[in-house]
Amino acid sequence: MGVWTVAIVDSGVVDEFEATYGASLYQWDFYYNNADTDGGRTTSHGSTVALAIEQTNSSLERIDLQISSNSGSSVSSSAADAAFNQLISLHDQGWHIGSINLSWGSLYYNSTYVPELNALAARGVFAVAASGNGGSHSGLEYPSYPAALSNVISVGSHDGAGNPTRFSQNHPSYVHVLADGEDYPTGHNGTSFAAPQVSAGVATVQALADSALERRLSFGETVDVLQQGGGATLSNPDPANGTSRYYLFNQEGSLNYFLGRYLDPEFSGYEYVASYGDIESAYAGNPAGARSHLINSGAYEGREVTFDGLEYVASYSDLMAALGTDRAAAATHYMNSGRYEGRSTTFDGESYLAAYADLRGVFGNNVAAATRHYISSGYAEGRSPTGGGGGGGGGTDTGTPAVSEGATDLPANSSTSGYVGVGQSVTGTISLYDRDWFRTELTAGQTVIIEARGSASGGGTLYDPELLVYNSSGRFVAYNLDSGAGYDAYLRYTPSTSGTYYLEVDGYSSYRGTYTLSVASQNGAAVSTLASYGDAGQERFADLSAPAPEPDWSKPYSSSVDGLM
């Protein structure tokens, strides 16, 4: 599906709403296991959520997944689990899901659907959840689950004038942003109706990022857009303690911040013009008009900027010398002469980035930054666009085969059968409180780059890998957390003695999932040189995903807090 959607996982959207605002693109009732999310009702909690999204950005379409009873009095965790699995399937089939709205919750952690939310987050599909309506002005409150999960955007409520709402479960360490939750939409109160405004905002910027930048924003970048989009405007002090203030969500501000911070530095309207014949006919010589078309309608039509000026330049040495990293000049060259000369884009920035561990450590998953590096210095350094024969390939261990974890869990000691040599990679799985050790052989003075990659870069499903290095005696010598893409681990290490070392991978806090561990010889490019082309840094947000010793939600639950909000 080319159009962009918000997935509403709630009590169902009724036919009466769809008659006014258009039918959902997909709907299924996972609570009663049928295709009818209307249930003979004239209104529903889910319909009000849908209205809040519609009023925030009417260009977004809707996926309607019912997980509660028609009355909204109970929510089924197994239905939620099935709904999230369906979203994974739809995403993998090509549906454009910009965000998932969760206007329900529980005081208790539930592991039932957490793997599915992790899998969706690894695909760049983030859930936005209401913080809960069990608050008061007598003290700060933690958000309910799933809003309390560390890869879910937690939304509290203000009164429309920047005053934190009494009922909203607000805490400055855990709630990412406040949105209007009083009398919005008209006649409705609750964090349930604050969250969908933010869901629409997330889907808006993800649609544009995917269309123009060929990637989705990371979790940290998304939160950055939400918090800074209102000019970093803060609420009035929370009466709960008289000091805490929260970022206020502003849809227009978030869009404008995204355009200035993320899109415009990596995009030229001429590239969009060069991507479509009808756009070229309408906006030739008018890159501002083309940009406006993409922002206001093109992205929601499923259009993508298929011409990449940087990759076009990187395909030809004469263009690198003449045009450098000027995207607009690249696109106009192609339209005015390049296509008539038979030129086409052959450079693939993703392959170049994947070929060099040192680039991934600096740029994360920023393909544009890596392509700029190739144009400005990588080509001159003799790096190959695909890594073959280029810098960074030396020091490969060709004598001992790599040994991944396999079906038997690896121990966290020197008896491990796991092995990864320089120039090799292995895979494994971290379960609760698990630690995997792999043996490696390193040479004194030879710097290596060790990476433990999880969901942030496609290395697996582990949300936050942790990496440790031990010497041959099992003594700890080095450590890294979060220096790679997203929350991946990235370590540049130079051993003082040659011999056997052990590499440990585990999940920070209680994270679980699959990972890829690799060891590569460092290329000669200096870190300071690489860093001038991009920033792989990302702020860490509070970790609340560790399971608490609370009851499971294996049965439907209900109350004023534990359910729809």
C-alpha positions as CSV (number, residue, x, y, z in Angstrom):
1,M,0.0,0.0,0.0
2,G,1.5,3.3,-1.1
3,V,-0.6,5.6,1.2
4,W,0.4,6.2,4.8
5,T,-1.6,5.0,7.8
6,V,-2.0,5.2,11.5
7,A,-2.9,1.8,13.1
8,I,-5.6,2.3,15.8
9,V,-5.4,-0.7,18.2
10,D,-8.5,0.0,20.3
11,S,-12.2,-0.7,20.6
12,G,-13.0,-0.5,16.9
13,V,-14.1,2.3,14.6
14,V,-17.9,2.3,13.9
15,D,-19.5,2.6,10.5
16,E,-21.1,5.9,11.3
17,F,-17.6,7.5,11.6
18,E,-16.4,5.8,8.4
19,A,-19.5,7.2,6.5
20,T,-18.2,10.7,7.3
21,Y,-14.5,10.3,7.2
22,G,-13.9,7.4,4.9
23,A,-13.5,3.7,5.4
24,S,-10.6,2.1,7.1
25,L,-8.1,0.6,4.7
26,Y,-8.0,-2.6,6.8
27,Q,-10.1,-3.7,9.8
28,W,-10.4,-6.8,12.0
29,D,-11.9,-7.5,15.4
30,F,-9.4,-9.6,17.3
31,Y,-11.5,-9.6,20.4
32,Y,-14.5,-11.3,18.8
33,N,-12.5,-12.8,15.9
34,N,-14.5,-11.4,13.0
35,A,-14.3,-8.6,10.4
36,D,-16.9,-6.4,12.1
37,T,-15.5,-3.6,14.2
38,D,-18.8,-1.7,14.2
39,G,-20.6,-4.0,16.6
40,G,-24.0,-2.3,16.1
41,R,-22.8,0.9,17.8
42,T,-23.2,4.5,16.8
43,T,-20.0,5.6,18.5
44,S,-17.0,4.1,20.3
45,H,-13.8,4.9,22.1
46,G,-11.8,3.9,19.0
47,S,-13.9,6.2,16.8
48,T,-13.1,9.2,19.1
49,V,-9.4,8.3,18.8
50,A,-9.8,8.2,15.0
51,L,-11.4,11.6,15.1
52,A,-8.4,13.1,17.0
53,I,-6.1,11.7,14.3
54,E,-8.4,13.0,11.6
55,Q,-8.3,16.5,13.1
56,T,-4.5,16.5,13.4
57,N,-3.8,15.3,9.8
58,S,-6.6,14.3,7.5
59,S,-4.2,13.1,4.8
60,L,-3.4,9.9,6.8
61,E,-5.4,6.8,6.3
62,R,-6.5,4.3,9.0
63,I,-5.9,0.7,10.0
64,D,-8.6,-0.4,12.5
65,L,-7.8,-3.3,14.8
66,Q,-10.2,-4.1,17.7
67,I,-8.8,-5.6,20.8
68,S,-11.5,-4.8,23.4
69,S,-15.1,-5.6,24.0
70,N,-17.7,-3.4,22.3
71,S,-18.4,-1.7,25.5
72,G,-14.7,-1.0,26.1
73,S,-14.9,-2.5,29.5
74,S,-12.2,-5.1,28.9
75,V,-9.1,-5.4,26.7
76,S,-7.6,-8.7,25.8
77,S,-3.8,-9.0,25.8
78,S,-4.0,-12.0,23.5
79,A,-6.0,-9.9,21.1
80,A,-3.4,-7.2,21.3
81,D,-0.7,-9.7,20.6
82,A,-2.6,-11.0,17.5
83,A,-3.1,-7.4,16.3
84,F,0.6,-6.5,16.6
85,N,1.5,-9.7,14.7
86,Q,-0.9,-8.6,11.9
87,L,0.7,-5.2,11.8
88,I,4.1,-6.9,11.4
89,S,2.6,-9.0,8.5
90,L,1.1,-5.9,6.8
91,H,4.4,-3.9,7.1
92,D,6.3,-6.8,5.6
93,Q,3.8,-6.9,2.7
94,G,4.6,-3.3,1.9
95,W,2.0,-1.4,3.9
96,H,3.1,2.0,5.1
97,I,2.3,2.2,8.8
98,G,3.5,5.5,10.2
99,S,2.6,4.8,13.8
100,I,0.5,2.7,16.1
101,N,-1.9,4.3,18.6
102,L,-2.4,2.7,21.9
103,S,-5.0,4.5,24.0
104,W,-5.2,1.8,26.7
105,G,-3.1,0.3,29.4
106,S,-2.5,-1.4,32.7
107,L,-0.5,-0.8,35.9
108,Y,1.1,-4.1,35.3
109,Y,3.9,-5.1,33.0
110,N,2.8,-7.8,30.4
111,S,5.3,-9.8,28.4
112,T,2.6,-11.2,26.0
113,Y,3.0,-8.7,23.3
114,V,6.3,-7.0,24.1
115,P,8.3,-9.1,21.5
116,E,5.9,-7.9,18.8
117,L,6.2,-4.3,19.8
118,N,10.0,-4.7,19.7
119,A,9.8,-6.3,16.3
120,L,7.7,-3.4,15.0
121,A,10.1,-0.8,16.6
122,A,13.0,-2.6,14.9
123,R,11.2,-1.9,11.6
124,G,10.8,1.8,12.5
125,V,7.1,1.4,13.4
126,F,6.8,3.0,16.8
127,A,3.9,2.8,19.2
128,V,2.4,5.9,20.8
129,A,0.6,5.2,24.1
130,A,-1.5,7.2,26.5
131,S,0.3,7.5,29.9
132,G,-2.9,6.8,31.9
133,N,-5.7,8.7,33.7
134,G,-4.9,7.6,37.2
135,G,-3.0,10.7,38.1
136,S,-3.5,13.5,40.7
137,H,-1.8,16.7,41.7
138,S,-0.6,15.2,44.9
139,G,2.4,13.5,43.5
140,L,4.2,12.4,40.3
141,E,3.0,9.2,38.7
142,Y,4.7,6.6,36.4
143,P,2.9,5.9,33.2
144,S,0.9,2.7,32.7
145,Y,2.1,-0.1,30.4
146,P,2.6,-0.1,27.4
147,A,3.4,3.6,27.7
148,A,6.1,2.7,30.3
149,L,8.0,0.5,27.8
150,S,11.3,2.2,26.7
151,N,10.6,1.9,22.9
152,V,7.1,3.3,23.2
153,I,6.4,7.1,23.0
154,S,4.5,8.0,26.2
155,V,2.0,10.9,26.0
156,G,0.4,12.7,28.9
157,S,-2.2,15.4,28.9
158,H,-2.4,19.2,29.4
159,D,-5.4,21.4,29.4
160,G,-4.9,23.2,26.1
161,A,-3.1,26.1,27.8
162,G,0.0,24.2,28.9
163,N,-1.1,23.2,32.4
164,P,-0.5,19.5,33.2
165,T,-3.9,17.8,33.6
166,R,-4.8,16.5,37.1
167,F,-5.8,13.1,35.9
168,S,-2.8,12.5,33.6
169,Q,-0.1,10.2,34.9
170,N,2.8,12.6,34.4
171,H,6.5,12.1,35.3
172,P,9.3,14.1,33.8
173,S,11.6,11.1,33.5
174,Y,9.2,8.9,31.6
175,V,6.6,10.9,29.7
176,H,8.0,12.2,26.4
177,V,5.5,14.9,25.6
178,L,2.1,16.3,26.6
179,A,-0.8,16.9,24.2
180,D,-4.2,18.5,24.7
181,G,-6.3,16.0,26.6
182,E,-9.1,18.2,27.9
183,D,-12.2,18.8,25.8
184,Y,-10.4,17.4,22.7
185,P,-12.0,16.3,20.5
186,T,-14.9,18.5,21.8
187,G,-16.6,16.9,24.8
188,H,-13.9,14.3,25.5
189,N,-11.2,14.2,28.2
190,G,-8.4,11.8,28.7
191,T,-4.8,10.8,27.7
192,S,-6.6,8.5,25.3
193,F,-7.3,11.5,23.1
194,A,-3.9,13.2,23.7
195,A,-2.0,10.2,22.3
196,P,-3.6,10.1,18.8
197,Q,-2.6,13.6,18.1
198,V,1.0,12.6,18.7
199,S,0.4,9.4,16.7
200,A,-0.6,11.5,13.7
201,G,2.4,13.7,14.2
202,V,4.8,10.7,14.2
203,A,3.1,9.2,11.0
204,T,3.4,12.6,9.3
205,V,7.2,12.9,9.7
206,Q,7.8,9.2,9.1
207,A,5.9,9.4,5.8
208,L,8.1,12.3,4.7
209,A,11.3,10.7,5.9
210,D,10.6,7.5,4.1
211,S,9.6,9.3,0.9
212,A,12.5,11.7,0.7
213,L,15.3,10.3,2.8
214,E,14.8,6.6,2.1
215,R,14.7,5.8,5.8
216,R,12.6,6.2,8.8
217,L,13.5,8.3,11.8
218,S,15.0,6.4,14.7
219,F,13.2,6.4,18.0
220,G,15.5,9.1,19.4
221,E,15.1,11.3,16.3
222,T,11.3,10.9,16.5
223,V,11.2,12.0,20.1
224,D,13.5,14.9,19.2
225,V,11.0,16.0,16.5
226,L,8.1,15.8,19.0
227,Q,9.9,17.6,21.8
228,Q,11.7,20.3,19.8
229,G,8.9,20.8,17.3
230,G,7.1,23.2,19.6
231,G,10.2,25.3,19.9
232,A,11.1,23.2,22.9
233,T,8.2,24.9,24.6
234,L,7.6,23.5,28.1
235,S,4.4,23.3,30.1
236,N,3.7,25.2,33.2
237,P,5.0,23.6,36.4
238,D,3.3,20.4,37.5
239,P,1.3,21.1,40.6
240,A,2.4,17.7,41.8
241,N,5.8,19.1,42.8
242,G,5.7,22.7,41.6
243,T,8.8,22.3,39.5
244,S,8.5,19.6,36.8
245,R,7.7,20.9,33.3
246,Y,7.1,18.8,30.1
247,Y,7.5,19.3,26.4
248,L,4.3,20.3,24.6
249,F,3.4,18.7,21.3
250,N,2.7,21.0,18.4
251,Q,1.8,19.3,15.0
252,E,2.8,22.3,12.8
253,G,5.9,22.9,14.8
254,S,7.0,19.3,14.7
255,L,6.6,19.3,10.9
256,N,8.6,22.5,10.5
257,Y,11.3,21.3,12.8
258,F,11.6,18.0,10.9
259,L,11.9,19.8,7.6
260,G,14.6,22.1,8.8
261,R,16.6,19.6,10.9
262,Y,16.2,16.4,8.9
263,L,14.7,16.8,5.4
264,D,16.1,19.9,3.9
265,P,19.8,19.2,4.6
266,E,19.4,15.8,2.8
267,F,17.0,16.7,0.0
268,S,16.6,19.0,-3.0
269,G,13.3,19.7,-4.8
270,Y,15.2,19.0,-8.0
271,E,15.7,15.4,-6.9
272,Y,11.9,15.0,-6.6
273,V,11.5,16.6,-10.0
274,A,14.0,14.2,-11.5
275,S,12.0,11.3,-10.0
276,Y,8.7,11.7,-11.9
277,G,7.8,12.8,-15.4
278,D,4.6,14.5,-14.3
279,I,6.4,16.4,-11.5
280,E,9.1,17.5,-14.0
281,S,6.4,18.8,-16.3
282,A,4.7,20.7,-13.5
283,Y,7.7,22.0,-11.5
284,A,10.7,22.1,-13.9
285,G,12.9,24.9,-12.6
286,N,10.7,25.3,-9.5
287,P,12.3,23.2,-6.7
288,A,10.4,25.0,-4.0
289,G,7.1,24.1,-5.7
290,A,8.2,20.5,-6.0
291,R,9.1,20.4,-2.3
292,S,5.7,21.8,-1.4
293,H,4.0,19.1,-3.5
294,L,5.9,16.3,-1.8
295,I,5.2,17.6,1.7
296,N,1.5,18.4,1.1
297,S,0.4,15.5,-1.1
298,G,3.1,13.5,-2.8
299,A,4.2,11.6,0.3
300,Y,0.6,10.6,1.1
301,E,0.1,9.4,-2.5
302,G,3.0,7.0,-1.8
303,R,5.5,8.8,-4.0
304,E,9.1,8.5,-3.1
305,V,12.2,10.5,-4.2
306,T,13.8,7.8,-6.3
307,F,16.6,10.0,-7.8
308,D,19.4,10.4,-5.3
309,G,21.7,13.2,-6.3
310,L,24.6,12.1,-4.0
311,E,24.5,8.5,-5.3
312,Y,24.4,9.8,-8.9
313,V,27.5,11.9,-8.3
314,A,29.3,9.0,-6.5
315,S,28.7,6.9,-9.6
316,Y,31.1,9.0,-11.7
317,S,34.6,10.3,-10.9
318,D,34.2,13.4,-13.1
319,L,31.0,14.4,-11.4
320,M,32.6,13.9,-8.0
321,A,35.3,16.4,-9.1
322,A,32.9,18.8,-10.6
323,L,29.8,18.7,-8.4
324,G,31.0,17.5,-5.0
325,T,28.0,16.9,-2.7
326,D,25.6,19.4,-4.3
327,R,22.3,17.5,-4.7
328,A,20.6,20.2,-6.7
329,A,23.5,20.5,-9.2
330,A,23.5,16.7,-9.5
331,A,19.8,16.5,-10.3
332,T,19.9,19.4,-12.8
333,H,23.0,17.8,-14.5
334,Y,21.1,14.6,-14.9
335,M,18.0,16.2,-16.3
336,N,19.9,18.6,-18.6
337,S,22.5,16.3,-19.9
338,G,23.3,13.1,-17.9
339,R,20.3,11.1,-19.1
340,Y,21.0,12.0,-22.7
341,E,24.6,10.8,-22.2
342,G,23.3,7.5,-21.0
343,R,24.3,8.0,-17.4
344,S,22.6,6.2,-14.6
345,T,23.1,5.7,-10.9
346,T,25.3,2.7,-10.0
347,F,26.6,3.6,-6.6
348,D,24.6,2.1,-3.7
349,G,25.1,4.0,-0.4
350,E,23.6,1.2,1.7
351,S,26.2,-1.3,0.3
352,Y,29.0,1.1,0.9
353,L,27.9,1.7,4.5
354,A,27.4,-2.0,5.1
355,A,30.9,-2.8,3.9
356,Y,32.8,-0.7,6.5
357,A,32.4,-1.1,10.2
358,D,34.2,2.2,10.9
359,L,31.6,4.1,8.8
360,R,28.7,2.4,10.6
361,G,30.2,3.3,13.9
362,V,30.2,7.0,13.0
363,F,27.2,7.3,10.8
364,G,24.9,4.6,12.2
365,N,22.3,3.9,9.4
366,N,22.7,7.4,7.7
367,V,23.3,6.3,4.1
368,A,23.4,9.9,2.9
369,A,26.3,10.8,5.3
370,A,28.2,7.7,4.2
371,T,27.7,8.6,0.5
372,R,29.0,12.1,1.2
373,H,32.0,10.5,2.9
374,Y,32.7,8.4,-0.2
375,I,32.5,11.5,-2.5
376,S,34.6,13.7,-0.2
377,S,37.3,11.2,0.9
378,G,36.4,7.6,0.6
379,Y,37.0,7.5,-3.1
380,A,40.4,9.2,-2.7
381,E,41.3,6.7,0.1
382,G,40.8,3.9,-2.4
383,R,37.7,2.5,-0.7
384,S,35.5,0.3,-2.9
385,P,31.8,1.1,-3.1
386,T,31.1,-2.4,-2.0
387,G,34.1,-3.0,0.2
388,G,35.8,-5.6,-2.0
389,G,39.4,-4.7,-2.3
390,G,38.9,-1.4,-0.5
391,G,40.3,-0.1,2.7
392,G,39.3,-1.9,5.9
393,G,39.6,-5.3,4.4
394,G,43.0,-6.2,5.9
395,G,43.6,-8.4,8.8
396,T,40.9,-11.0,8.0
397,D,41.0,-14.3,9.7
398,T,40.7,-16.9,7.0
399,G,42.1,-19.9,9.0
400,T,39.4,-20.6,11.6
401,P,35.7,-20.7,10.6
402,A,33.3,-18.5,12.6
403,V,31.0,-20.4,15.0
404,S,27.6,-18.9,15.8
405,E,25.5,-19.8,18.9
406,G,23.2,-22.3,17.2
407,A,20.5,-24.3,19.1
408,T,22.6,-24.7,22.3
409,D,23.1,-21.7,24.5
410,L,26.7,-20.5,24.8
411,P,28.2,-20.2,28.3
412,A,29.6,-17.0,29.7
413,N,33.0,-18.4,30.3
414,S,36.2,-19.6,28.5
415,S,34.7,-23.0,27.7
416,T,32.5,-21.4,25.0
417,S,32.4,-23.1,21.5
418,G,31.5,-19.8,19.9
419,Y,34.3,-18.2,17.7
420,V,34.5,-15.0,15.7
421,G,37.7,-14.0,13.9
422,V,38.8,-10.6,12.5
423,G,36.8,-10.1,9.4
424,Q,34.0,-12.4,10.5
425,S,30.5,-12.1,12.0
426,V,28.4,-14.5,14.1
427,T,24.8,-14.5,15.4
428,G,23.1,-15.5,18.6
429,T,20.1,-15.1,20.8
430,I,19.8,-13.5,24.2
431,S,17.2,-14.8,26.6
432,L,16.4,-13.3,30.0
433,Y,19.6,-12.8,32.0
434,D,21.6,-14.5,29.3
435,R,25.2,-13.8,28.5
436,D,27.0,-15.2,25.4
437,W,30.8,-15.5,25.1
438,F,32.7,-15.9,21.8
439,R,36.5,-16.5,21.5
440,T,38.6,-14.4,19.2
441,E,42.3,-14.0,18.4
442,L,43.7,-10.5,18.3
443,T,47.2,-9.1,17.5
444,A,49.0,-6.5,19.7
445,G,48.8,-3.0,18.3
446,Q,46.2,-4.0,15.6
447,T,43.0,-1.9,16.2
448,V,39.8,-3.8,15.6
449,I,36.2,-2.6,15.5
450,I,33.8,-4.8,17.4
451,E,30.1,-4.4,16.9
452,A,27.1,-6.0,18.6
453,R,24.2,-5.1,16.4
454,G,20.5,-5.5,17.1
455,S,17.2,-4.0,16.0
456,A,18.5,-0.5,15.3
457,S,20.6,-1.6,12.3
458,G,19.0,-4.8,11.2
459,G,21.4,-7.1,13.0
460,G,18.6,-8.8,14.9
461,T,15.8,-8.1,17.3
462,L,17.8,-7.3,20.4
463,Y,16.8,-3.7,21.3
464,D,19.9,-2.7,23.3
465,P,23.0,-5.0,23.0
466,E,25.8,-4.7,25.6
467,L,29.4,-5.6,24.6
468,L,32.2,-6.6,26.9
469,V,35.8,-7.8,26.2
470,Y,37.9,-10.1,28.4
471,N,41.5,-11.2,28.1
472,S,42.7,-14.8,28.0
473,S,42.5,-15.0,31.8
474,G,38.9,-13.9,31.8
475,R,39.7,-10.4,33.2
476,F,37.5,-7.6,32.0
477,V,39.4,-5.2,29.7
478,A,36.8,-3.2,27.7
479,Y,33.1,-2.3,27.4
480,N,30.6,-0.5,25.2
481,L,26.9,0.4,25.3
482,D,25.1,2.5,22.7
483,S,28.0,3.9,20.7
484,G,26.7,2.3,17.4
485,A,23.5,2.9,15.4
486,G,20.6,3.6,17.8
487,Y,21.3,1.5,20.8
488,D,23.8,-0.9,19.1
489,A,27.2,-1.4,20.8
490,Y,30.3,-0.3,18.9
491,L,33.9,-0.5,20.3
492,R,37.2,0.4,18.8
493,Y,39.8,-1.7,20.7
494,T,43.6,-2.0,20.4
495,P,45.0,-5.0,22.4
496,S,48.3,-4.5,24.1
497,T,49.2,-8.2,23.8
498,S,48.6,-10.8,21.1
499,G,46.5,-13.9,21.9
500,T,43.0,-15.1,22.9
501,Y,40.3,-12.7,24.0
502,Y,36.6,-13.3,24.8
503,L,33.7,-11.2,23.6
504,E,30.5,-11.1,25.6
505,V,27.1,-10.0,24.3
506,D,24.1,-9.5,26.6
507,G,21.0,-7.4,26.7
508,Y,21.1,-4.2,28.7
509,S,18.6,-4.3,31.6
510,S,16.3,-7.3,30.7
511,Y,16.2,-6.9,26.9
512,R,16.0,-10.1,24.9
513,G,16.4,-11.0,21.2
514,T,18.7,-11.9,18.4
515,Y,22.0,-10.1,17.5
516,T,24.9,-10.1,15.1
517,L,28.5,-9.8,16.5
518,S,31.3,-8.8,14.2
519,V,35.0,-8.0,14.4
520,A,36.8,-6.0,11.7
521,S,40.2,-4.5,11.2
522,Q,40.1,-0.7,11.6
523,N,40.5,1.3,8.4
524,G,43.0,4.1,8.4
525,A,40.5,6.9,8.2
526,A,40.5,9.0,11.4
527,V,37.4,9.2,13.5
528,S,37.5,13.0,13.4
529,T,37.5,12.9,9.6
530,L,34.5,10.6,9.5
531,A,32.6,12.5,12.2
532,S,32.5,15.6,10.0
533,Y,30.0,13.9,7.7
534,G,27.4,12.8,10.2
535,D,26.4,12.3,13.8
536,A,25.6,8.9,15.1
537,G,24.9,10.1,18.6
538,Q,21.5,9.5,20.2
539,E,20.0,10.4,23.6
540,R,19.2,7.5,25.9
541,F,15.7,7.5,27.3
542,A,14.6,5.9,30.5
543,D,14.4,2.1,30.5
544,L,11.2,0.8,31.9
545,S,10.9,-2.4,30.0
546,A,12.2,-4.8,32.6
547,P,9.4,-7.1,33.8
548,A,8.1,-6.4,37.3
549,P,6.8,-9.3,39.5
550,E,3.2,-8.6,38.6
551,P,0.3,-10.8,37.3
552,D,0.2,-11.6,33.6
553,W,-2.7,-10.3,31.5
554,S,-3.6,-13.7,30.1
555,K,-7.3,-12.8,30.8
556,P,-9.2,-9.6,29.8
557,Y,-9.0,-6.9,32.4
558,S,-11.0,-3.8,33.2
559,S,-11.1,-0.7,35.5
560,S,-10.9,3.0,35.1
561,V,-7.1,2.7,34.6
562,D,-6.6,-0.9,33.4
563,G,-8.3,-0.6,30.0
564,L,-9.3,2.1,27.6
565,M,-8.3,5.5,28.8
